[in-house]
Amino acid sequence: MTLNSIFFILVYMPIALLVFHIVPGKAKLPVLTAAGLCFYATSGPVSLIYLGVSVLFNYLTGIELEILKKNDEKKKAFTALAASVAANLFMLGIFKYTTAAMPLGISFFTFSAISYLADVYRGEAPGQTNLLKFTVYLTFFPKIISGPIVRYADFHKQLDNLKVSAASLRDGAQMFLAGLMKKVLLADRLGVGFAELTAAGVNTGSAAWLGVVFFSLQLYFDFSGYSDMAIGLSKMFGFEINPNFDYPYYSSENVSIFWRKWHISLGEWFKHYVYFPLGGSRVSSRRIVLNIMIVWTLTGLWHGSTLNFLFWGLYNGGLVLLDKFFLGKYMKRLPVPLRVGITVFAVCMGWVFFFNPSLGASFMYFGRMLGGGTAVGAGVAGSVFVRNIALLIVSVIGCTSVPKNIFEEIFYRRGFRSGNRVFYILFAVAASALLLLTIAELIGSTNTTFLYAQF
């Protein structure tokens, strides 16, 4: 089950929200726990068993760390932290980099568990003695499959004060719908075009270049759409989760800024738990280079075990270093639109390593882009472009903050603040119509899987 499945939207989500909001305060945590475990159980019994083991192991380890810290046994606490982090990463490696069946979302909830252990060890959050509260943190179903990766230090305070206002319900539902529309109306359709451009027999330079455009847009709307759905759904349950995307294709003047705006929660995780402990930028230039490359090597390996993901990480780490130590001073002299264009181009070239199944296939794809293909299927690129030109225009506009600014101007500054009941009715009718349109499109869609669910 995924957040964009018909069953989830029409059955599971309404029931979970209804039960959560009608039960008394003490029963809300058990409801969230049951909702998370039932949601995850649809991925299979093996995945559910492993998740349960992970919950118990990290819960007990957190209690041990808290006791050791209170007894001022720093060496034992560090040893316990290192051993537990190593165990989490070892199991992640077993499932992710071998032929074992990989539990759904294992990369996301493993990093969440490590966040908990590190925050307890550092004293940034207390060890959680309430098993229900810890289970909710690790199994909260809006984020368990594809994130965002929420730091325990940011999440645990909200567990003690679950309050949902009418405004948070409204804003959460609105955000969920916006994310669903991104996924169904944009990402899924872009995915169909990308599949046509990369199908067997389509071997031309124009198709290859256009394929990069389609995939770059598809990945953005797919993942940012899921993030919006997860954040909106969390808001409806009383949890505030920070945005995971900040218009990276629209406002990134260099690659460093781009990666601070793309998959923000993953970048923050690596910054807090890898980059800063290594010394961050408070060390020599040589050590900074090493620290950045370590982070990006791990980022590539987090995404997958094949060499193309490792190369993707090294490629982006190299871009960051190039910008930081050489190109940055020259880029600042260029007009902002040109800086953004260069940044987006460089990042999108990296997606070639991301969507191809192997490193060899990636370089073959680059060969096609440089004119190494054949004339077979020469008309496909033109046909796909013409049939999807409106979709591409809407998608490019959707990468900017323009739609959000227009929406806020109309509905918040002039609408909700006015208190006009007619406006509320019209808004509800419009939202319902958009939901029905999206569901109708979803029913006929053949490309409904979230790309980041595989991680």
PAGU-257719 format. One record per residue (C-alpha): residue number from 0; residue in one letter; chain; x, y, z. Coordinates in Angstrom, 2 decimals. Example, Ala and Ser with C-alpha at 12.3 -4.5 7.8 and 13.67 -1.06 7.14 Angstrom:
// PAGU-257719
   resi   resn   chain        xx        yy        zz
      0      a       A     12.30     -4.50      7.80
      1      s       A     13.67     -1.06      7.14
// end
This chain:
// PAGU-257719
   resi   resn   chain        xx        yy        zz
      0      m       A      0.00      0.00      0.00
      1      t       A      1.25      3.46     -0.86
      2      l       A     -0.01      6.96     -0.13
      3      n       A     -1.30      7.29     -3.70
      4      s       A     -3.24      4.02     -3.86
      5      i       A     -7.01      4.16     -4.25
      6      f       A     -7.51      2.01     -1.15
      7      f       A     -5.34      4.29      0.97
      8      i       A     -6.97      7.52     -0.21
      9      l       A    -10.58      6.38     -0.01
     10      v       A    -10.48      3.85      2.82
     11      y       A     -7.36      3.64      4.98
     12      m       A     -6.59      7.34      5.42
     13      p       A    -10.17      8.44      6.25
     14      i       A    -10.60      5.61      8.78
     15      a       A     -7.21      6.28     10.41
     16      l       A     -7.94     10.01     10.67
     17      l       A    -11.46      9.47     11.98
     18      v       A    -10.41      7.01     14.67
     19      f       A     -7.43      9.17     15.68
     20      h       A     -9.55     12.26     16.14
     21      i       A    -12.47     10.68     18.01
     22      v       A    -10.50      8.67     20.57
     23      p       A     -9.40     10.35     23.83
     24      g       A     -5.87     11.68     24.19
     25      k       A     -4.40      8.60     25.89
     26      a       A     -5.57      6.37     23.06
     27      k       A     -4.04      8.41     20.24
     28      l       A     -0.57      6.87     20.48
     29      p       A     -1.91      3.29     20.35
     30      v       A     -3.99      4.28     17.33
     31      l       A     -0.95      5.73     15.56
     32      t       A      1.08      2.63     16.43
     33      a       A     -1.59      0.30     15.08
     34      a       A     -2.04      2.45     11.96
     35      g       A      1.70      2.40     11.24
     36      l       A      2.10     -1.34     11.74
     37      c       A     -1.03     -2.21      9.72
     38      f       A      0.12      0.08      6.91
     39      y       A      3.58     -1.48      6.87
     40      a       A      2.20     -5.03      7.14
     41      t       A      0.93     -4.76      3.57
     42      s       A      4.58     -4.92      2.41
     43      g       A      4.83     -8.50      3.67
     44      p       A      5.45    -10.48      6.89
     45      v       A      9.26    -10.55      6.55
     46      s       A      9.40     -6.74      6.32
     47      l       A      7.06     -6.37      9.31
     48      i       A      9.10     -8.79     11.44
     49      y       A     12.33     -6.95     10.64
     50      l       A     10.71     -3.60     11.46
     51      g       A      9.55     -5.00     14.80
     52      v       A     13.05     -6.26     15.61
     53      s       A     14.50     -2.86     14.65
     54      v       A     12.03     -1.08     16.94
     55      l       A     12.83     -3.26     19.95
     56      f       A     16.60     -3.26     19.38
     57      n       A     16.90      0.51     19.06
     58      y       A     14.41      1.17     21.87
     59      l       A     16.42     -0.96     24.31
     60      t       A     19.71      0.50     23.08
     61      g       A     18.39      4.01     23.68
     62      i       A     17.51      3.12     27.27
     63      e       A     20.99      1.64     27.75
     64      l       A     22.62      4.81     26.39
     65      e       A     20.56      6.96     28.74
     66      i       A     21.56      4.87     31.76
     67      l       A     25.26      4.89     30.82
     68      k       A     25.20      8.66     30.33
     69      k       A     23.53      9.25     33.69
     70      n       A     26.19      7.09     35.33
     71      d       A     28.87      9.13     33.53
     72      e       A     30.21      6.02     31.80
     73      k       A     31.25      7.85     28.65
     74      k       A     33.47      5.16     27.15
     75      k       A     30.81      2.48     27.58
     76      a       A     28.19      4.82     26.13
     77      f       A     30.34      5.49     23.08
     78      t       A     31.00      1.78     22.64
     79      a       A     27.28      1.04     22.88
     80      l       A     26.51      3.77     20.34
     81      a       A     29.17      2.56     17.90
     82      a       A     28.06     -1.07     18.22
     83      s       A     24.37     -0.27     17.73
     84      v       A     25.01      2.02     14.75
     85      a       A     27.24     -0.65     13.23
     86      a       A     24.49     -3.26     13.75
     87      n       A     21.91     -1.05     12.05
     88      l       A     24.20     -0.35      9.11
     89      f       A     25.24     -4.00      8.86
     90      m       A     21.62     -5.14      8.53
     91      l       A     20.94     -2.32      6.06
     92      g       A     23.89     -3.54      4.01
     93      i       A     22.75     -7.17      4.14
     94      f       A     19.32     -6.32      2.76
     95      k       A     20.38     -3.53      0.42
     96      y       A     23.52     -4.94     -1.14
     97      t       A     22.78     -8.68     -1.34
     98      t       A     20.06    -10.74     -2.98
     99      a       A     17.98    -10.75      0.23
    100      a       A     14.46     -9.39     -0.07
    101      m       A     14.71     -5.77      1.05
    102      p       A     12.16     -4.49      3.61
    103      l       A     10.25     -1.53      2.25
    104      g       A     11.71      1.83      3.27
    105      i       A     14.59      0.24      5.20
    106      s       A     17.01      3.07      4.32
    107      f       A     14.62      5.65      5.76
    108      f       A     13.70      3.99      9.06
    109      t       A     17.30      2.82      9.62
    110      f       A     18.54      6.40      9.35
    111      s       A     15.72      7.48     11.67
    112      a       A     16.86      4.90     14.22
    113      i       A     20.46      6.09     14.01
    114      s       A     19.24      9.67     14.46
    115      y       A     17.54      8.59     17.69
    116      l       A     20.61      6.84     19.05
    117      a       A     22.94      9.73     18.15
    118      d       A     20.61     12.35     19.62
    119      v       A     20.31     10.41     22.90
    120      y       A     24.08      9.94     23.09
    121      r       A     24.73     13.64     22.46
    122      g       A     22.14     14.69     25.01
    123      e       A     20.04     16.46     22.37
    124      a       A     17.04     14.31     23.35
    125      p       A     16.25     12.01     26.29
    126      g       A     16.18      8.24     25.89
    127      q       A     12.59      7.23     25.28
    128      t       A     11.22      4.92     27.98
    129      n       A      7.72      4.76     26.47
    130      l       A      7.74      1.98     23.88
    131      l       A      4.59      3.32     22.19
    132      k       A      6.13      6.74     21.65
    133      f       A      9.31      5.29     20.20
    134      t       A      7.32      2.96     17.95
    135      v       A      5.31      5.88     16.63
    136      y       A      8.54      7.72     15.80
    137      l       A     10.01      4.82     13.85
    138      t       A      6.80      3.49     12.25
    139      f       A      4.85      6.71     11.59
    140      f       A      3.27      5.62      8.33
    141      p       A      3.28      8.91      6.37
    142      k       A      7.10      8.91      6.37
    143      i       A      8.17      5.27      6.77
    144      i       A      8.35      4.35      3.07
    145      s       A     10.07      7.36      1.49
    146      g       A     10.70      9.85      4.28
    147      p       A     11.25     12.66      4.99
    148      i       A     13.89     11.50      7.47
    149      v       A     12.83     13.30     10.64
    150      r       A     15.42     13.78     13.39
    151      y       A     14.31     12.37     16.71
    152      a       A     15.34     15.60     18.44
    153      d       A     12.71     17.42     16.35
    154      f       A     10.00     14.76     16.61
    155      h       A      9.90     13.62     20.23
    156      k       A      8.63     16.91     21.69
    157      q       A      5.51     16.69     19.55
    158      l       A      4.67     13.22     20.89
    159      d       A      3.75     14.73     24.26
    160      n       A      1.47     17.42     22.86
    161      l       A     -0.62     16.09     20.00
    162      k       A     -3.04     18.86     19.08
    163      v       A     -4.79     19.31     15.75
    164      s       A     -6.64     22.49     14.88
    165      a       A     -9.13     23.06     12.10
    166      a       A     -6.48     25.10     10.30
    167      s       A     -3.89     22.30     10.47
    168      l       A     -6.46     19.82      9.16
    169      r       A     -7.30     22.15      6.29
    170      d       A     -3.68     22.97      5.47
    171      g       A     -2.64     19.34      5.78
    172      a       A     -5.40     18.15      3.46
    173      q       A     -4.52     20.87      0.98
    174      m       A     -0.83     19.89      1.03
    175      f       A     -1.68     16.20      0.66
    176      l       A     -3.85     16.97     -2.37
    177      a       A     -1.15     19.15     -3.92
    178      g       A      1.39     16.36     -3.52
    179      l       A     -1.02     13.79     -4.95
    180      m       A     -1.61     15.99     -7.99
    181      k       A      2.16     16.39     -8.48
    182      k       A      2.54     12.62     -8.46
    183      v       A     -0.47     11.59    -10.53
    184      l       A     -0.99     14.46    -12.96
    185      l       A      2.67     15.31    -13.58
    186      a       A      5.18     12.65    -12.45
    187      d       A      3.23      9.64    -13.73
    188      r       A      2.62     11.23    -17.11
    189      l       A      6.25     12.31    -17.39
    190      g       A      7.20      8.73    -16.55
    191      v       A      5.20      7.45    -19.50
    192      g       A      7.05      9.83    -21.83
    193      f       A     10.40      8.84    -20.33
    194      a       A      9.60      5.15    -20.88
    195      e       A      8.85      5.83    -24.55
    196      l       A     12.11      7.71    -24.98
    197      t       A     14.22      4.98    -23.40
    198      a       A     12.41      1.96    -24.88
    199      a       A     14.32     -0.64    -26.86
    200      g       A     14.93      0.53    -30.41
    201      v       A     14.80      4.24    -29.58
    202      n       A     18.46      5.03    -30.05
    203      t       A     18.95      8.63    -31.08
    204      g       A     20.65     11.65    -29.56
    205      s       A     17.47     13.72    -29.49
    206      a       A     15.59     10.99    -27.62
    207      a       A     18.43     10.69    -25.12
    208      w       A     18.54     14.43    -24.37
    209      l       A     14.77     14.64    -24.10
    210      g       A     14.83     11.57    -21.85
    211      v       A     17.04     13.43    -19.37
    212      v       A     14.55     16.31    -19.33
    213      f       A     11.59     13.98    -18.73
    214      f       A     13.33     12.01    -15.99
    215      s       A     14.63     15.11    -14.21
    216      l       A     11.11     16.51    -14.03
    217      q       A      9.56     13.14    -13.20
    218      l       A     11.93     12.54    -10.29
    219      y       A     11.30     15.99     -8.86
    220      f       A      7.52     15.80     -8.98
    221      d       A      7.48     12.17     -7.87
    222      f       A      9.63     12.67     -4.79
    223      s       A      8.54     16.20     -3.86
    224      g       A      4.95     15.06     -4.42
    225      y       A      5.42     12.18     -1.97
    226      s       A      7.10     14.52      0.51
    227      d       A      4.18     16.96      0.30
    228      m       A      1.72     14.11      0.83
    229      a       A      3.68     12.80      3.83
    230      i       A      4.07     16.25      5.39
    231      g       A      0.43     17.14      4.76
    232      l       A     -0.79     13.84      6.23
    233      s       A      1.49     14.31      9.24
    234      k       A     -0.01     17.75      9.78
    235      m       A     -3.50     16.20      9.84
    236      f       A     -2.30     13.98     12.70
    237      g       A     -0.81     16.91     14.60
    238      f       A      2.86     16.63     13.58
    239      e       A      4.86     19.42     11.96
    240      i       A      7.57     18.16      9.59
    241      n       A      9.92     20.51      7.78
    242      p       A      9.75     20.83      3.97
    243      n       A     11.87     18.35      2.03
    244      f       A     12.23     20.42     -1.17
    245      d       A     12.68     24.15     -1.72
    246      y       A     12.36     24.69     -5.50
    247      p       A     15.85     23.35     -6.31
    248      y       A     15.44     23.67    -10.09
    249      y       A     14.28     27.26     -9.76
    250      s       A     16.49     28.99     -7.20
    251      s       A     19.83     27.16     -7.00
    252      e       A     22.71     29.37     -8.11
    253      n       A     25.30     26.64     -7.55
    254      v       A     25.37     22.91     -6.83
    255      s       A     25.93     23.38     -3.10
    256      i       A     22.72     25.39     -2.87
    257      f       A     20.92     22.83     -5.04
    258      w       A     21.70     19.99     -2.64
    259      r       A     20.59     22.10      0.30
    260      k       A     17.21     22.43     -1.41
    261      w       A     16.81     18.85     -2.73
    262      h       A     15.91     16.00     -0.35
    263      i       A     16.63     18.38      2.50
    264      s       A     16.11     15.81      5.24
    265      l       A     18.76     13.45      3.85
    266      g       A     21.24     16.29      3.43
    267      e       A     20.58     17.44      7.00
    268      w       A     21.05     13.89      8.27
    269      f       A     24.47     13.56      6.64
    270      k       A     25.43     17.03      7.83
    271      h       A     24.54     16.36     11.48
    272      y       A     25.68     12.76     11.78
    273      v       A     28.62     12.48      9.34
    274      y       A     29.97     15.83      8.12
    275      f       A     30.01     17.70     11.45
    276      p       A     31.50     14.76     13.43
    277      l       A     34.27     14.57     10.81
    278      g       A     35.10     18.21     11.49
    279      g       A     32.88     19.87      8.95
    280      s       A     34.47     22.96      7.44
    281      r       A     36.43     23.86     10.59
    282      v       A     39.46     21.91      9.39
    283      s       A     42.16     22.22      6.73
    284      s       A     41.25     22.45      3.05
    285      r       A     42.54     18.94      2.43
    286      r       A     40.39     17.58      5.22
    287      i       A     37.35     19.49      3.91
    288      v       A     37.84     17.79      0.54
    289      l       A     38.01     14.40      2.26
    290      n       A     34.96     15.12      4.42
    291      i       A     32.85     16.19      1.45
    292      m       A     33.87     13.16     -0.60
    293      i       A     33.11     10.81      2.31
    294      v       A     29.63     12.30      2.63
    295      w       A     28.95     12.02     -1.09
    296      t       A     30.36      8.50     -1.32
    297      l       A     28.00      7.45      1.46
    298      t       A     25.13      9.33     -0.21
    299      g       A     25.70      7.38     -3.41
    300      l       A     25.89      4.06     -1.54
    301      w       A     22.72      4.93      0.41
    302      h       A     20.84      5.09     -2.88
    303      g       A     22.06      1.77     -4.25
    304      s       A     24.75     -0.88     -4.40
    305      t       A     25.65     -0.67     -8.09
    306      l       A     28.65      1.27     -9.36
    307      n       A     26.48      3.84    -11.10
    308      f       A     25.13      5.07     -7.75
    309      l       A     28.64      5.25     -6.32
    310      f       A     29.77      7.18     -9.40
    311      w       A     26.74      9.47     -9.07
    312      g       A     27.81     10.29     -5.52
    313      l       A     31.42     10.92     -6.56
    314      y       A     30.25     13.03     -9.50
    315      n       A     28.16     15.32     -7.29
    316      g       A     30.85     15.47     -4.62
    317      g       A     33.26     16.57     -7.34
    318      l       A     30.83     19.26     -8.49
    319      v       A     30.51     20.59     -4.93
    320      l       A     34.29     20.74     -4.54
    321      l       A     34.73     22.36     -7.94
    322      d       A     32.24     25.04     -6.98
    323      k       A     33.68     25.54     -3.49
    324      f       A     37.35     25.83     -4.40
    325      f       A     37.43     27.02     -8.00
    326      l       A     34.33     27.85    -10.04
    327      g       A     32.37     29.61     -7.30
    328      k       A     34.18     32.93     -7.66
    329      y       A     33.62     32.90    -11.43
    330      m       A     29.98     31.83    -11.17
    331      k       A     29.23     34.85     -9.00
    332      r       A     30.11     37.13    -11.90
    333      l       A     27.40     35.62    -14.10
    334      p       A     23.74     36.69    -14.22
    335      v       A     21.57     34.72    -11.80
    336      p       A     19.48     32.97    -14.51
    337      l       A     22.67     31.74    -16.17
    338      r       A     24.03     30.47    -12.85
    339      v       A     20.81     28.57    -12.22
    340      g       A     20.85     27.17    -15.74
    341      i       A     24.42     25.90    -15.43
    342      t       A     23.65     24.35    -12.05
    343      v       A     20.53     22.56    -13.27
    344      f       A     22.35     21.30    -16.36
    345      a       A     25.20     19.87    -14.28
    346      v       A     22.85     18.16    -11.83
    347      c       A     20.64     16.73    -14.56
    348      m       A     23.66     15.19    -16.28
    349      g       A     24.20     13.32    -13.03
    350      w       A     20.70     11.82    -13.21
    351      v       A     21.96      9.71    -16.14
    352      f       A     23.89      7.62    -13.58
    353      f       A     20.79      7.60    -11.40
    354      f       A     18.27      6.15    -13.83
    355      n       A     20.46      3.70    -15.75
    356      p       A     20.85      0.15    -14.36
    357      s       A     24.66      0.09    -14.50
    358      l       A     27.72      2.28    -14.96
    359      g       A     28.29      0.85    -18.43
    360      a       A     24.71      1.62    -19.45
    361      s       A     25.16      5.17    -18.16
    362      f       A     28.21      5.81    -20.34
    363      m       A     26.43      4.24    -23.31
    364      y       A     23.58      6.70    -22.70
    365      f       A     26.05      9.59    -22.70
    366      g       A     27.37      8.21    -25.98
    367      r       A     23.89      8.45    -27.46
    368      m       A     23.59     12.02    -26.24
    369      l       A     26.81     12.87    -28.05
    370      g       A     25.55     11.43    -31.31
    371      g       A     26.61      7.82    -30.93
    372      g       A     23.17      6.34    -31.55
    373      t       A     21.52      5.08    -34.70
    374      a       A     18.66      6.38    -36.79
    375      v       A     16.29      3.71    -35.47
    376      g       A     13.26      5.34    -33.89
    377      a       A     14.31      8.80    -35.05
    378      g       A     10.74     10.07    -35.05
    379      v       A      9.99      9.02    -31.46
    380      a       A     11.57     12.07    -29.80
    381      g       A      9.63     14.50    -31.95
    382      s       A      6.39     12.62    -31.42
    383      v       A      6.81     12.45    -27.64
    384      f       A      7.75     16.13    -27.46
    385      v       A      4.74     17.30    -29.49
    386      r       A      2.28     15.12    -27.56
    387      n       A      3.64     16.30    -24.20
    388      i       A      4.52     19.94    -24.85
    389      a       A      1.70     21.21    -22.62
    390      l       A      2.77     18.80    -19.88
    391      l       A      6.36     20.02    -20.13
    392      i       A      5.32     23.68    -19.93
    393      v       A      3.14     23.06    -16.88
    394      s       A      5.92     21.00    -15.27
    395      v       A      8.54     23.71    -15.79
    396      i       A      6.19     26.31    -14.28
    397      g       A      5.49     23.86    -11.45
    398      c       A      9.18     23.82    -10.57
    399      t       A      8.93     27.49     -9.63
    400      s       A      7.26     29.22     -6.69
    401      v       A      4.75     30.94     -9.00
    402      p       A      1.83     28.49     -8.45
    403      k       A      2.28     28.62     -4.67
    404      n       A      2.44     32.43     -4.66
    405      i       A     -0.73     32.70     -6.72
    406      f       A     -2.52     30.20     -4.51
    407      e       A     -1.55     31.99     -1.31
    408      e       A     -2.54     35.36     -2.73
    409      i       A     -5.99     34.19     -3.77
    410      f       A     -6.90     31.78     -0.99
    411      y       A     -5.10     33.11      2.07
    412      r       A     -4.66     36.83      1.71
    413      r       A     -8.00     37.41      0.01
    414      g       A     -9.97     34.30      0.87
    415      f       A     -9.63     32.62      4.25
    416      r       A     -8.80     35.85      6.06
    417      s       A    -12.00     37.45      4.80
    418      g       A    -14.12     34.90      6.69
    419      n       A    -16.56     34.74      3.76
    420      r       A    -18.57     31.49      3.99
    421      v       A    -19.24     31.45      0.27
    422      f       A    -15.51     31.38     -0.33
    423      y       A    -15.11     28.36      1.94
    424      i       A    -17.84     26.52      0.06
    425      l       A    -16.29     27.31     -3.31
    426      f       A    -12.89     26.22     -2.04
    427      a       A    -14.30     22.90     -0.81
    428      v       A    -16.05     22.31     -4.15
    429      a       A    -12.89     23.11     -6.12
    430      a       A    -10.74     20.87     -3.92
    431      s       A    -13.25     18.03     -4.24
    432      a       A    -13.31     18.39     -8.02
    433      l       A     -9.50     18.29     -8.18
    434      l       A     -9.44     15.21     -5.95
    435      l       A    -11.96     13.42     -8.17
    436      l       A     -9.98     14.38    -11.27
    437      t       A     -6.79     13.05     -9.71
    438      i       A     -8.42      9.81     -8.60
    439      a       A     -9.89      9.30    -12.06
    440      e       A     -6.42      9.78    -13.55
    441      l       A     -4.95      7.45    -10.93
    442      i       A     -7.40      4.69    -11.79
    443      g       A     -6.26      4.70    -15.40
    444      s       A     -2.55      5.14    -14.62
    445      t       A     -0.05      2.33    -15.15
    446      n       A      2.90      4.13    -13.56
    447      t       A      1.96      4.58     -9.90
    448      t       A      5.07      3.40     -8.02
    449      f       A      7.04      6.05     -6.14
    450      l       A     10.61      6.11     -7.45
    451      y       A     12.15      6.55     -4.00
    452      a       A     10.22      3.61     -2.51
    453      q       A     12.99      1.34     -3.85
    454      f       A     15.46      2.91     -1.40
// end
